[in-house]
Amino acid sequence: MASAALRDTRRRINSVEATKKITRAMELIAASRIPRATARVEGSKPYTSKLVEVIENVGGANAGASHMLLERREVSTVGILIVSSDRGMAGAYASNVIRLAEHRISELERSGNNVLIYAVGKKAQSYFRYRGYRIQQAYLGVTDTPGYSNARAIANTIMEAYASRRIDALEAFYTRFVTAMTQTPTSVEVLPITPPTREVGEGAAVSYEFEPSPGEILDRLLPRYVEAFIFNMLLEASASEHSARRRAMKAATDNAEELIKSLRVQANRARQAEITTAITEIVGGAQALVDAQ
């Protein structure tokens, strides 16, 4: 009969093996989602690039015109848009961007600015709500596979807040997707919009004839630009989350394998010690019988 220590070690082996199956499954699921997520990131770039090009040309034709989303004013209330995740098991993915946003919030509050938080993902919502920050709006169930409708809903909320002067600027914090192994927590100013400008050497601007007027076209394009900008952020954050989760689950699976090997060695040693003890007892009993004769 196995000793209590051996039975406990075997139970731990079974437990770790069950955990390993879960982490391995999560690793494979995340790995299967990365190609699609990265393809969506790449697929969104031509649209955003062309939109920027058109805004450049329309803005050039409409030189001197103003727009509500371009208006820079004295800042008293800053909106903070934080794109985190709904689920965990992704290493430090969510905590890195949350920590970056919290540092900026502390800077703004020390400067006397009010802060309104727009949280995308349950992790950001839970973190800032627990610490007593004012969350103006939370968006859940978005981060895994964001759609353009999600970006439009977020964009409409923040543009309405900017138009009604509830906020005077909006800064976004998200994780920029560089490669499958590299993701960088990033901050960017969303509102007011900084008009895109053509870089030196990019070639001459395309000549357009505008119908209706450039001002009306710009009035329609700038909200679409904000939507596309936020949609691209959501896509990059989603790709970053899947990549971070795959790495975290692979590390957990590897650690489980190492722990199982260690526990098996420990179990084998305990079993060998039991066998040695049993043999010693048998030999000792036999020798006692011989001595008694």
C-alpha positions as CSV (number, residue, x, y, z in Angstrom):
1,M,0.0,0.0,0.0
2,A,1.4,3.4,-1.0
3,S,2.3,5.8,1.7
4,A,0.5,9.1,2.3
5,A,3.4,11.1,0.8
6,L,3.4,9.0,-2.4
7,R,-0.4,9.3,-2.8
8,D,-0.2,13.1,-2.3
9,T,2.6,13.3,-5.0
10,R,0.5,11.3,-7.4
11,R,-2.5,13.5,-6.8
12,R,-0.4,16.5,-7.5
13,I,0.8,14.9,-10.8
14,N,-2.8,14.3,-11.9
15,S,-3.7,17.9,-11.0
16,V,-0.8,19.4,-12.9
17,E,-1.5,17.2,-15.9
18,A,-5.1,18.4,-15.9
19,T,-3.9,22.0,-15.8
20,K,-1.4,21.4,-18.6
21,K,-4.2,20.2,-20.8
22,I,-6.1,23.4,-20.2
23,T,-3.1,25.7,-20.8
24,R,-2.2,23.7,-23.9
25,A,-5.7,24.1,-25.3
26,M,-5.7,27.8,-24.6
27,E,-2.3,28.1,-26.3
28,L,-3.6,26.4,-29.4
29,I,-6.8,28.5,-29.5
30,A,-4.8,31.8,-29.2
31,A,-2.3,30.6,-31.8
32,S,-5.2,29.9,-34.2
33,R,-6.6,33.4,-33.8
34,I,-3.4,35.3,-34.3
35,P,-3.2,34.9,-38.1
36,R,-6.8,36.2,-38.6
37,A,-6.2,39.1,-36.1
38,T,-3.0,40.2,-37.8
39,A,-4.7,39.9,-41.2
40,R,-7.4,42.3,-40.0
41,V,-4.8,44.7,-38.8
42,E,-3.1,44.7,-42.2
43,G,-6.4,44.8,-44.0
44,S,-7.5,48.0,-42.2
45,K,-4.4,50.0,-43.1
46,P,-5.2,50.7,-46.8
47,Y,-8.6,52.2,-45.8
48,T,-7.1,54.4,-43.1
49,S,-4.2,55.4,-45.4
50,K,-6.6,56.5,-48.2
51,L,-8.8,58.3,-45.7
52,V,-5.8,60.3,-44.5
53,E,-4.8,61.1,-48.1
54,V,-8.3,62.4,-48.9
55,I,-8.3,64.5,-45.7
56,E,-5.0,66.0,-46.6
57,N,-6.3,67.0,-50.0
58,V,-9.6,68.2,-48.7
59,G,-7.9,70.1,-45.9
60,G,-5.6,71.8,-48.4
61,A,-8.5,72.8,-50.6
62,N,-10.4,74.1,-47.5
63,A,-7.4,75.9,-46.0
64,G,-8.3,78.0,-43.1
65,A,-11.6,76.3,-42.4
66,S,-12.4,75.1,-38.9
67,H,-14.2,72.1,-37.6
68,M,-15.4,71.1,-34.2
69,L,-13.1,68.0,-34.1
70,L,-10.1,70.1,-35.0
71,E,-10.8,72.8,-32.4
72,R,-8.1,73.1,-29.7
73,R,-9.3,74.8,-26.5
74,E,-8.2,75.2,-22.9
75,V,-8.1,71.8,-21.3
76,S,-9.9,71.3,-18.0
77,T,-11.3,67.8,-18.5
78,V,-9.5,65.0,-20.3
79,G,-11.1,61.8,-21.5
80,I,-8.9,58.7,-21.2
81,L,-9.8,55.8,-23.5
82,I,-8.2,52.6,-22.2
83,V,-8.2,49.4,-24.4
84,S,-7.5,46.4,-22.2
85,S,-9.0,42.9,-22.3
86,D,-12.1,41.1,-21.1
87,R,-10.2,37.9,-20.1
88,G,-7.0,37.1,-18.3
89,M,-4.5,34.4,-18.9
90,A,-2.5,36.8,-21.1
91,G,0.5,37.6,-18.9
92,A,1.1,41.3,-18.2
93,Y,-0.8,42.4,-21.3
94,A,-3.6,44.2,-19.5
95,S,-1.6,45.4,-16.5
96,N,1.0,47.1,-18.7
97,V,-1.4,49.3,-20.6
98,I,-3.4,49.9,-17.4
99,R,-0.3,51.0,-15.5
100,L,0.7,53.4,-18.4
101,A,-2.8,54.9,-18.3
102,E,-2.9,55.2,-14.5
103,H,0.5,57.0,-14.5
104,R,-0.9,59.6,-17.0
105,I,-4.1,60.0,-15.0
106,S,-2.0,60.8,-11.9
107,E,-0.1,63.4,-13.9
108,L,-3.3,65.0,-15.1
109,E,-4.9,65.1,-11.7
110,R,-1.7,66.6,-10.2
111,S,-2.0,69.3,-12.9
112,G,-5.5,70.1,-11.8
113,N,-7.4,68.5,-14.7
114,N,-10.5,66.4,-14.3
115,V,-10.4,62.9,-15.8
116,L,-13.2,60.9,-17.4
117,I,-12.4,57.2,-18.1
118,Y,-13.7,55.3,-21.1
119,A,-12.8,51.6,-20.4
120,V,-12.7,49.0,-23.1
121,G,-12.5,45.5,-21.6
122,K,-13.4,44.1,-18.2
123,K,-9.9,44.3,-16.8
124,A,-9.7,48.1,-17.1
125,Q,-13.2,48.5,-15.9
126,S,-12.6,46.4,-12.8
127,Y,-9.2,47.9,-12.0
128,F,-10.3,51.6,-12.1
129,R,-13.7,51.0,-10.6
130,Y,-12.2,49.2,-7.6
131,R,-9.8,52.2,-7.0
132,G,-12.6,54.7,-7.1
133,Y,-11.9,56.4,-10.5
134,R,-14.8,57.9,-12.4
135,I,-15.7,55.6,-15.3
136,Q,-17.9,57.5,-17.8
137,Q,-18.5,54.5,-20.0
138,A,-17.4,50.8,-20.2
139,Y,-17.4,48.6,-23.2
140,L,-17.4,44.8,-22.6
141,G,-17.3,41.9,-25.0
142,V,-15.4,43.9,-27.6
143,T,-11.7,43.0,-27.3
144,D,-11.7,39.4,-28.5
145,T,-13.0,40.0,-32.1
146,P,-13.8,43.8,-32.4
147,G,-16.1,44.9,-35.2
148,Y,-16.4,48.2,-36.9
149,S,-19.8,48.7,-35.1
150,N,-17.9,48.6,-31.8
151,A,-15.5,51.3,-33.0
152,R,-18.4,53.4,-34.3
153,A,-20.2,53.2,-30.9
154,I,-17.0,54.2,-29.0
155,A,-16.3,57.0,-31.5
156,N,-19.8,58.4,-31.4
157,T,-19.7,58.5,-27.6
158,I,-16.4,60.4,-27.3
159,M,-17.2,62.8,-30.2
160,E,-20.5,63.6,-28.6
161,A,-18.7,64.3,-25.3
162,Y,-16.2,66.5,-27.1
163,A,-18.9,68.4,-28.9
164,S,-20.8,69.0,-25.7
165,R,-17.6,70.1,-24.0
166,R,-17.8,67.4,-21.3
167,I,-14.2,66.7,-22.3
168,D,-11.7,69.0,-23.9
169,A,-9.3,66.4,-25.1
170,L,-9.1,62.6,-25.5
171,E,-6.1,60.4,-25.0
172,A,-6.1,56.7,-25.9
173,F,-4.0,53.9,-24.4
174,Y,-3.7,50.6,-26.1
175,T,-1.2,47.9,-27.0
176,R,0.4,48.4,-30.4
177,F,1.0,45.2,-32.4
178,V,4.6,45.1,-33.7
179,T,5.2,41.4,-34.3
180,A,3.8,38.2,-32.8
181,M,6.6,38.4,-30.2
182,T,6.6,42.2,-29.6
183,Q,3.6,44.3,-28.4
184,T,4.1,47.8,-27.0
185,P,1.8,49.8,-24.7
186,T,1.2,53.1,-26.4
187,S,-0.6,56.4,-25.8
188,V,-1.9,58.7,-28.5
189,E,-4.0,61.8,-28.7
190,V,-7.3,61.2,-30.5
191,L,-9.1,64.5,-29.9
192,P,-8.7,67.2,-31.0
193,I,-7.6,65.7,-34.4
194,T,-4.2,66.7,-35.5
195,P,-4.7,67.3,-39.3
196,P,-2.5,64.8,-41.2
197,T,0.2,66.3,-43.3
198,R,2.1,64.9,-46.2
199,E,5.7,63.9,-45.5
200,V,8.5,65.3,-47.6
201,G,9.3,63.0,-50.5
202,E,5.9,61.4,-50.6
203,G,5.0,63.0,-53.9
204,A,2.5,65.6,-54.9
205,A,-1.0,65.6,-53.6
206,V,-3.7,64.2,-55.8
207,S,-5.9,66.9,-57.5
208,Y,-9.6,66.6,-56.7
209,E,-12.7,68.4,-57.8
210,F,-15.1,68.6,-54.8
211,E,-18.8,68.2,-54.8
212,P,-20.3,69.2,-52.4
213,S,-17.9,71.8,-51.0
214,P,-14.6,70.8,-49.2
215,G,-16.0,72.0,-45.9
216,E,-19.0,69.6,-46.1
217,I,-16.8,66.8,-47.2
218,L,-14.5,67.4,-44.3
219,D,-17.5,67.5,-42.0
220,R,-18.3,63.9,-43.1
221,L,-14.8,62.6,-43.3
222,L,-13.5,63.6,-39.9
223,P,-16.0,61.4,-37.9
224,R,-15.1,58.5,-40.2
225,Y,-11.4,59.2,-39.6
226,V,-12.0,59.0,-35.8
227,E,-14.0,55.7,-36.3
228,A,-11.2,54.2,-38.4
229,F,-8.6,55.3,-36.0
230,I,-10.3,53.7,-33.1
231,F,-11.1,50.6,-35.1
232,N,-7.4,50.2,-35.9
233,M,-6.6,50.5,-32.2
234,L,-9.0,47.8,-31.3
235,L,-7.6,45.5,-34.0
236,E,-4.0,46.0,-32.9
237,A,-5.0,45.5,-29.3
238,S,-6.9,42.3,-30.2
239,A,-3.9,40.9,-32.1
240,S,-1.6,41.9,-29.2
241,E,-3.9,40.1,-26.7
242,H,-4.0,36.8,-28.6
243,S,-0.2,36.9,-29.0
244,A,0.4,37.7,-25.3
245,R,-2.1,34.9,-24.3
246,R,-0.3,32.4,-26.6
247,R,3.1,33.2,-25.1
248,A,1.7,33.1,-21.5
249,M,-0.1,29.8,-22.1
250,K,3.0,28.3,-23.7
251,A,5.1,29.3,-20.7
252,A,2.5,27.8,-18.4
253,T,2.5,24.5,-20.4
254,D,6.3,24.3,-20.3
255,N,6.3,25.0,-16.6
256,A,3.7,22.3,-16.1
257,E,5.8,19.8,-18.0
258,E,8.9,20.6,-15.9
259,L,6.8,20.3,-12.7
260,I,5.4,16.9,-13.8
261,K,8.9,15.6,-14.5
262,S,10.1,16.8,-11.0
263,L,7.0,15.3,-9.3
264,R,7.5,12.0,-11.1
265,V,11.1,11.8,-9.9
266,Q,9.9,12.6,-6.4
267,A,7.2,9.8,-6.7
268,N,9.8,7.3,-8.0
269,R,12.1,8.1,-5.2
270,A,9.3,7.7,-2.6
271,R,8.3,4.4,-4.2
272,Q,11.8,3.1,-4.3
273,A,12.2,4.1,-0.6
274,E,9.0,2.1,0.2
275,I,10.3,-1.0,-1.7
276,T,13.7,-0.8,0.0
277,T,11.9,-0.5,3.4
278,A,9.7,-3.5,2.6
279,I,12.7,-5.6,1.5
280,T,14.6,-4.6,4.6
281,E,11.7,-5.7,6.8
282,I,11.4,-9.0,5.0
283,V,15.1,-9.8,5.2
284,G,15.1,-8.7,8.8
285,G,12.1,-10.9,9.6
286,A,13.7,-13.9,7.8
287,Q,17.0,-13.4,9.7
288,A,15.1,-13.3,13.0
289,L,13.5,-16.6,12.2
290,V,16.8,-18.2,11.4
291,D,18.4,-16.8,14.6
292,A,15.4,-18.2,16.6
293,Q,16.0,-21.8,15.4
